[in-house]
Amino acid sequence: MQGAGRRRWQVRSAGAGLAVALVAGVLATPAAAEGPVVRPAAADPCPAVVPVAEVTPGLVGEGLTVVRGTTPKPFAVEVLGVLPDGIGAGKDMIVVEVSDLAGGHVVDQGGGGIWAGMSGSPVYVGGRLLGSVSYGFTSANSPIGGVTPAADMLDLLDLGRPAVRAAAAVREPRQVALPSGLRRQVDARAAAAVPRGGLQRLPVPLSLSGLGPARVARFQAGADAAGLSVLAHAGSGRAAPAASSPLAVPVPGGNFTSVLSYGDVTVAGTGTTTAVCGGQALAFGHPYALAGAVSYGASTGSSLAIIRDDTFGAFKLATVGDPVGTVDQDRTSGLRARLGVLPMTVPVTTTVRNSTTGAARTGTTRVSARDLLPEVAAYAALANYDNVVDEIGDGRASSRWVITGTRAGGTSFTVSRTNAWASRDDIAAEPAFDLAAALDALVDQDDEAVTIRSVALESNVTGDFRQYRVGKTEVAVGKGAYKVRAAVTVKAGDTIKVRTTLKAFRSSTVRRVVSIVKVPAKTQGKSGLLLVAGGQATLLPGEDEGEGEGCFLDPTACDEGLADDLDAVIKGIVSAPHNDDLQISLLLGSEDDEDVRTVKDLRVRQRYTVTGAASVGVQVRR
């Protein structure tokens, strides 16, 4: 129902925003509450590099990566050629073939090919660093891969000077096509023809703790839709490092985990450390989200196994290890971590109580990536709901969340909201993403930069599903009789009485609600409709399935996007309709208007959530 004065609330999930949001959502400037803790890091010397100009076919070397545990193991590497500008403008790619050394078991763990998690594995030729294994045909278990040149990666160490930063903003393709000549050479070396397409960034194995298979799959779907190259899987949790936490020292070829959040829902990407020098570390050899300046945790890790998957390719299953510092750059040539500096984090605390079973739990997730905060907050809530509810089925819930933050001028603010929920499918999803939508609105508005300091959610859940549905809707004009009408003709200043019958779920009980709407002055000649809708209505009259996700912000702001200033955004969040409201709206417009507008909006709070909708056409006489 376009132009009806109702804003669409598109839920951003990792099914819709790890999508959400994830592309822009993964990582930007630090959000906040704790940290940073700075400790001096040893200034190791930087490795000597092999210039790309010296790279020729047949050059041989050794790579390092971890298969199990924490100790790097060597594997053989032979250069097949160089792709000029293969990674980006001015950024070449070195094409190689990997194999196991005599008695070694690295490549064979992935079925004879390069596997996800090898990203960043350093390759040495004669004691000098050639680069990192970062590209491959992961779904085909191919031994053919792409190496990011060492010189390009070491350029990240000096990133921060304006001239260098501008030059580093090269857009990096996810897939690199092989020239026909090099493809024939590669085909000849491989046991089978190289798969169609090109070399791709190796996916980042992304572990998520606290979530079941359905939630992880939803996260993966959102990441895929966002074009993020990750392999989401169940993983281990890790508490956020404290000021007194021991700091590890990364080693080239060792496990490197980029931690986006800690606690209940620990989200961490696994790769390999390429180089350590000057109090900094380099890893991955390709971007995670190409987000530029970022702030999220950097840790070691421990590999449990290389998991073979004929559909998505083999990947490393690893746990998050001790912290080493903070990843502060996510660029075309890889990740850069500042050692000895712990990341700032935002606490997301959720408390869920189940009145049916008596179960209750409080959980905490600390988010180091501010732009991922809405998505992670939603999944933190989902994790706790799933733990306490412990079933998929009918249910009701009440929720209250509180968000605190700081405005651009340093002034503190607090936003809170209560709501009610009912679901026949998944009672956790809607309240979780209601919180995410509010966070997203606060941090994504264009008026001023805000820093979120804390997020807290409390919710009571029951398995006793109850809900009203909008049934027969009768209207009367002035002193006229109530009738079910398709349309009414009125005068400006007239009173429209609305009698709505609400039917209880699987019950003969009905409730009748009478509302009075006065037609505003100066509306002569306008037409539109009288809309009666439940606060939890998922589909409005005339809408196609999936078109509307409900009304979240101020319903008088008609599809123009977010409000222009932060105060309006906050007001819209706080004053938005509740799911247990029966909302009666009069929407009018002229024939030459592009949209109709809400001219009257009434809300009547009910005992349970209300779904369904009805409408009556309205014509105001001239």
Secondary structure in CASP SS format (residue, H / E / C, confidence):
PFRMAT SS
TARGET T0000
AUTHOR 0000-0000-0000
METHOD secondary structure of the structure
MODEL  1
M C 1.00
Q C 1.00
G C 1.00
A C 1.00
G C 1.00
R C 1.00
R C 1.00
R E 1.00
W C 1.00
Q C 1.00
V C 1.00
R C 1.00
S C 1.00
A C 1.00
G C 1.00
A C 1.00
G C 1.00
L C 1.00
A C 1.00
V C 1.00
A C 1.00
L H 1.00
V H 1.00
A H 1.00
G H 1.00
V C 1.00
L C 1.00
A C 1.00
T C 1.00
P C 1.00
A C 1.00
A C 1.00
A C 1.00
E E 1.00
G C 1.00
P C 1.00
V C 1.00
V E 1.00
R C 1.00
P C 1.00
A C 1.00
A C 1.00
A C 1.00
D C 1.00
P C 1.00
C C 1.00
P C 1.00
A C 1.00
V E 1.00
V C 1.00
P C 1.00
V H 1.00
A H 1.00
E H 1.00
V C 1.00
T C 1.00
P C 1.00
G C 1.00
L C 1.00
V E 1.00
G E 1.00
E E 1.00
G E 1.00
L E 1.00
T E 1.00
V C 1.00
V C 1.00
R C 1.00
G E 1.00
T C 1.00
T C 1.00
P C 1.00
K E 1.00
P E 1.00
F E 1.00
A E 1.00
V E 1.00
E E 1.00
V E 1.00
L E 1.00
G E 1.00
V E 1.00
L E 1.00
P E 1.00
D E 1.00
G E 1.00
I E 1.00
G E 1.00
A C 1.00
G C 1.00
K E 1.00
D E 1.00
M E 1.00
I E 1.00
V E 1.00
V E 1.00
E E 1.00
V E 1.00
S E 1.00
D C 1.00
L C 1.00
A C 1.00
G C 1.00
G C 1.00
H C 1.00
V C 1.00
V H 1.00
D H 1.00
Q H 1.00
G H 1.00
G C 1.00
G C 1.00
G C 1.00
I C 1.00
W C 1.00
A E 1.00
G C 1.00
M C 1.00
S C 1.00
G C 1.00
S E 1.00
P E 1.00
V E 1.00
Y E 1.00
V E 1.00
G C 1.00
G C 1.00
R E 1.00
L E 1.00
L E 1.00
G E 1.00
S E 1.00
V E 1.00
S E 1.00
Y E 1.00
G E 1.00
F C 1.00
T H 1.00
S H 1.00
A H 1.00
N C 1.00
S C 1.00
P C 1.00
I E 1.00
G E 1.00
G E 1.00
V E 1.00
T E 1.00
P E 1.00
A H 1.00
A H 1.00
D H 1.00
M H 1.00
L H 1.00
D H 1.00
L H 1.00
L H 1.00
D H 1.00
L C 1.00
G C 1.00
R C 1.00
P H 1.00
A H 1.00
V H 1.00
R H 1.00
A H 1.00
A H 1.00
A C 1.00
A C 1.00
V C 1.00
R C 1.00
E C 1.00
P C 1.00
R C 1.00
Q E 1.00
V E 1.00
A E 1.00
L C 1.00
P C 1.00
S H 1.00
G H 1.00
L H 1.00
R H 1.00
R H 1.00
Q H 1.00
V H 1.00
D H 1.00
A H 1.00
R H 1.00
A C 1.00
A C 1.00
A C 1.00
A C 1.00
V C 1.00
P C 1.00
R C 1.00
G C 1.00
G E 1.00
L E 1.00
Q E 1.00
R E 1.00
L C 1.00
P C 1.00
V E 1.00
P E 1.00
L E 1.00
S E 1.00
L E 1.00
S C 1.00
G C 1.00
L C 1.00
G C 1.00
P H 1.00
A H 1.00
R H 1.00
V H 1.00
A H 1.00
R H 1.00
F H 1.00
Q H 1.00
A H 1.00
G H 1.00
A H 1.00
D H 1.00
A H 1.00
A C 1.00
G C 1.00
L C 1.00
S C 1.00
V E 1.00
L E 1.00
A E 1.00
H E 1.00
A E 1.00
G C 1.00
S C 1.00
G C 1.00
R C 1.00
A C 1.00
A C 1.00
P C 1.00
A C 1.00
A C 1.00
S C 1.00
S C 1.00
P C 1.00
L C 1.00
A C 1.00
V C 1.00
P C 1.00
V C 1.00
P C 1.00
G C 1.00
G C 1.00
N E 1.00
F E 1.00
T E 1.00
S E 1.00
V E 1.00
L E 1.00
S E 1.00
Y E 1.00
G E 1.00
D C 1.00
V C 1.00
T C 1.00
V E 1.00
A E 1.00
G E 1.00
T E 1.00
G E 1.00
T E 1.00
T E 1.00
T E 1.00
A E 1.00
V E 1.00
C E 1.00
G C 1.00
G C 1.00
Q E 1.00
A E 1.00
L E 1.00
A E 1.00
F C 1.00
G C 1.00
H C 1.00
P C 1.00
Y C 1.00
A C 1.00
L C 1.00
A C 1.00
G E 1.00
A E 1.00
V E 1.00
S E 1.00
Y E 1.00
G E 1.00
A E 1.00
S E 1.00
T E 1.00
G E 1.00
S E 1.00
S E 1.00
L E 1.00
A E 1.00
I E 1.00
I E 1.00
R C 1.00
D C 1.00
D C 1.00
T C 1.00
F C 1.00
G C 1.00
A C 1.00
F E 1.00
K E 1.00
L E 1.00
A E 1.00
T E 1.00
V E 1.00
G E 1.00
D E 1.00
P E 1.00
V E 1.00
G E 1.00
T E 1.00
V E 1.00
D E 1.00
Q E 1.00
D E 1.00
R E 1.00
T C 1.00
S C 1.00
G E 1.00
L E 1.00
R E 1.00
A E 1.00
R E 1.00
L E 1.00
G C 1.00
V E 1.00
L C 1.00
P C 1.00
M C 1.00
T E 1.00
V E 1.00
P E 1.00
V E 1.00
T E 1.00
T E 1.00
T E 1.00
V E 1.00
R E 1.00
N E 1.00
S C 1.00
T C 1.00
T C 1.00
G C 1.00
A C 1.00
A E 1.00
R E 1.00
T E 1.00
G E 1.00
T E 1.00
T E 1.00
R E 1.00
V E 1.00
S C 1.00
A C 1.00
R H 1.00
D H 1.00
L H 1.00
L H 1.00
P H 1.00
E H 1.00
V H 1.00
A H 1.00
A H 1.00
Y H 1.00
A H 1.00
A H 1.00
L H 1.00
A H 1.00
N H 1.00
Y H 1.00
D H 1.00
N H 1.00
V H 1.00
V H 1.00
D C 1.00
E C 1.00
I C 1.00
G C 1.00
D C 1.00
G E 1.00
R E 1.00
A E 1.00
S E 1.00
S E 1.00
R E 1.00
W E 1.00
V E 1.00
I E 1.00
T E 1.00
G E 1.00
T E 1.00
R C 1.00
A C 1.00
G C 1.00
G C 1.00
T C 1.00
S E 1.00
F E 1.00
T E 1.00
V E 1.00
S E 1.00
R E 1.00
T E 1.00
N E 1.00
A E 1.00
W E 1.00
A E 1.00
S E 1.00
R C 1.00
D C 1.00
D C 1.00
I C 1.00
A C 1.00
A H 1.00
E H 1.00
P H 1.00
A H 1.00
F H 1.00
D H 1.00
L H 1.00
A H 1.00
A H 1.00
A H 1.00
L H 1.00
D H 1.00
A H 1.00
L H 1.00
V H 1.00
D H 1.00
Q C 1.00
D C 1.00
D C 1.00
E C 1.00
A C 1.00
V C 1.00
T E 1.00
I E 1.00
R E 1.00
S E 1.00
V E 1.00
A E 1.00
L E 1.00
E E 1.00
S E 1.00
N E 1.00
V E 1.00
T E 1.00
G C 1.00
D C 1.00
F C 1.00
R C 1.00
Q C 1.00
Y E 1.00
R E 1.00
V E 1.00
G E 1.00
K E 1.00
T E 1.00
E E 1.00
V E 1.00
A E 1.00
V E 1.00
G C 1.00
K C 1.00
G C 1.00
A C 1.00
Y C 1.00
K E 1.00
V C 1.00
R C 1.00
A C 1.00
A E 1.00
V E 1.00
T E 1.00
V E 1.00
K C 1.00
A C 1.00
G C 1.00
D C 1.00
T E 1.00
I E 1.00
K E 1.00
V E 1.00
R E 1.00
T E 1.00
T E 1.00
L E 1.00
K E 1.00
A E 1.00
F C 1.00
R C 1.00
S C 1.00
S C 1.00
T C 1.00
V E 1.00
R E 1.00
R E 1.00
V E 1.00
V E 1.00
S E 1.00
I E 1.00
V E 1.00
K E 1.00
V C 1.00
P C 1.00
A C 1.00
K C 1.00
T C 1.00
Q C 1.00
G C 1.00
K C 1.00
S E 1.00
G E 1.00
L E 1.00
L E 1.00
L E 1.00
V E 1.00
A E 1.00
G E 1.00
G C 1.00
Q C 1.00
A C 1.00
T C 1.00
L C 1.00
L C 1.00
P C 1.00
G C 1.00
E C 1.00
D C 1.00
E C 1.00
G C 1.00
E C 1.00
G C 1.00
E C 1.00
G C 1.00
C E 1.00
F C 1.00
L C 1.00
D C 1.00
P C 1.00
T C 1.00
A C 1.00
C C 1.00
D C 1.00
E C 1.00
G C 1.00
L C 1.00
A C 1.00
D C 1.00
D C 1.00
L H 1.00
D H 1.00
A H 1.00
V H 1.00
I H 1.00
K H 1.00
G H 1.00
I H 1.00
V H 1.00
S H 1.00
A C 1.00
P C 1.00
H C 1.00
N C 1.00
D C 1.00
D E 1.00
L E 1.00
Q E 1.00
I E 1.00
S E 1.00
L E 1.00
L E 1.00
L E 1.00
G E 1.00
S C 1.00
E C 1.00
D C 1.00
D C 1.00
E C 1.00
D C 1.00
V C 1.00
R E 1.00
T E 1.00
V E 1.00
K E 1.00
D E 1.00
L E 1.00
R E 1.00
V E 1.00
R E 1.00
Q C 1.00
R C 1.00
Y C 1.00
T C 1.00
V E 1.00
T E 1.00
G C 1.00
A E 1.00
A E 1.00
S E 1.00
V E 1.00
G E 1.00
V E 1.00
Q E 1.00
V E 1.00
R C 1.00
R C 1.00
END
